[in-house]
Amino acid sequence: MIFGKNPNPMNDIPGSMPDLDPQKVKEASARALKSVGRFVRWLCVLVVLAVLLFNSVVITPTNRYTMIQQFGRIVSVKDSAGVSFKIPFIQQARSLPKTVLLYDLPISDVITKDKKTMVADSFVLWKVSDPLKFIQTLNGNVANAEARISTIVYNSMKNVISSLSQSDIISGRDKLAGAIFDNIGESLNQYGVELVAVETKHLDLPDDNKTAVYERMISERNNIAASYQAEGESEAKKIRTETDMTISIQISEAQANAEKIIAEGEAEYMRILSEAYADQERADFYSFVRALDAAKGSLKGTDKTLILSKDSPIAQIFYQDN
């Protein structure tokens, strides 16, 4: 064993770190920096790819339209649900509603044909039918579309109501919405908008004259009802008079026919009797039977005594028989 002084006493201590080579440390640091740089580059590439993918994919829902614009010009319209792609950062995707939308029109006053004011509260159902026209004419703005719809529907409502009297409007409210819709026609097609329906929630009179108008209408209806009732009573009286006259004529004719038939029957009866009692013996027997019937008819009450004079026809029969 050689005993001597250790130039590095720390090497003999258990668990102590050995001396590091500066060159190796430098190389290890360079390799680590290179790995970190490579990781950062790949991370940047992935981020760029993700950003590009995010700006390239276009998802179209079932209830929306998707328009692809390039430098403000529409290059394609997606009207079916699905996934499509666009050029990132150059092309932009814009979405529009495809479902039926509801727009509640502002409450407004309208004037009837007879210069009466009415308060109208309506709403419309509409949808975008042509997204290209919708963007070109209304900049794809729903608020702009609702403003145009409000103006057109109000003008149509004003034209229809101004051609009708107040009573006609109140009595035909169920047909008013259809008339307003028909009057609009296809005037909204130029904006790529389709009007589905026009409905009136309320169409009433102003509060200050509503009661007076209703009372006047009730009075008019009562007058009409009274007129109809008077006409009905007059017609009923006429029918009863004609019926009574017809019945009287028929009864008179029936009585005359009955008397005629009775007379003909009696004449026939007398003819038959005349033929039956044509000889003297039969005639005498007939006279005798009639005399008995006459005597029997004269015996009434409890007194059964018959007193006859000699010149009585009945007595002559009995005297002849005796």
Secondary structure as the mmCIF struct_conf table of DSSP 4:
data_model
#
loop_
_struct_conf.conf_type_id
_struct_conf.id
_struct_conf.beg_label_comp_id
_struct_conf.beg_label_asym_id
_struct_conf.beg_label_seq_id
_struct_conf.end_label_comp_id
_struct_conf.end_label_asym_id
_struct_conf.end_label_seq_id
BEND BEND1 PRO A 7 PRO A 7
HELX_RH_3T_P HELX_RH_3T_P1 PRO A 9 ASP A 12
BEND BEND2 ILE A 13 ILE A 13
TURN_TY1_P TURN_TY1_P1 PRO A 14 GLY A 15
HELX_LH_PP_P HELX_LH_PP_P1 SER A 16 ASP A 21
HELX_RH_AL_P HELX_RH_AL_P1 PRO A 22 SER A 56
STRN STRN1 VAL A 57 THR A 60
TURN_TY1_P TURN_TY1_P2 THR A 62 ASN A 63
STRN STRN2 ARG A 64 GLN A 70
TURN_TY1_P TURN_TY1_P3 PHE A 71 GLY A 72
STRN STRN3 ARG A 73 LYS A 78
BEND BEND3 SER A 80 ALA A 81
STRN STRN4 GLY A 82 PHE A 85
TURN_TY1_P TURN_TY1_P4 PRO A 88 ILE A 90
STRN STRN5 GLN A 91 PRO A 97
BEND BEND4 THR A 99 THR A 99
STRN STRN6 LEU A 101 ASP A 104
HELX_LH_PP_P HELX_LH_PP_P2 LEU A 105 ILE A 107
STRN STRN7 SER A 108 ILE A 111
TURN_TY1_P TURN_TY1_P5 LYS A 113 ASP A 114
BEND BEND5 LYS A 115 LYS A 115
STRN STRN8 THR A 117 VAL A 128
BEND BEND6 SER A 129 SER A 129
HELX_RH_AL_P HELX_RH_AL_P2 PRO A 131 LEU A 138
TURN_TY1_P TURN_TY1_P6 ASN A 139 GLY A 140
HELX_RH_AL_P HELX_RH_AL_P3 VAL A 142 SER A 162
TURN_TY1_P TURN_TY1_P7 SER A 163 SER A 163
BEND BEND7 LEU A 164 LEU A 164
HELX_RH_AL_P HELX_RH_AL_P4 GLN A 166 SER A 171
TURN_TY1_P TURN_TY1_P8 GLY A 172 GLY A 172
HELX_RH_AL_P HELX_RH_AL_P5 ARG A 173 ILE A 184
TURN_TY1_P TURN_TY1_P9 GLY A 185 LEU A 188
HELX_RH_3T_P HELX_RH_3T_P2 ASN A 189 TYR A 191
TURN_TY1_P TURN_TY1_P10 GLY A 192 GLY A 192
STRN STRN9 VAL A 193 ASP A 204
TURN_TY1_P TURN_TY1_P11 ASP A 207 ASN A 209
HELX_RH_AL_P HELX_RH_AL_P6 LYS A 210 ALA A 276
TURN_TY1_P TURN_TY1_P12 TYR A 277 TYR A 277
BEND BEND8 ASP A 279 ASP A 279
HELX_RH_AL_P HELX_RH_AL_P7 GLN A 280 SER A 298
BEND BEND9 GLY A 301 THR A 302
TURN_TY1_P TURN_TY1_P13 LYS A 310 ASP A 311
BEND BEND10 SER A 312 SER A 312
HELX_RH_AL_P HELX_RH_AL_P8 PRO A 313 ASP A 321
#
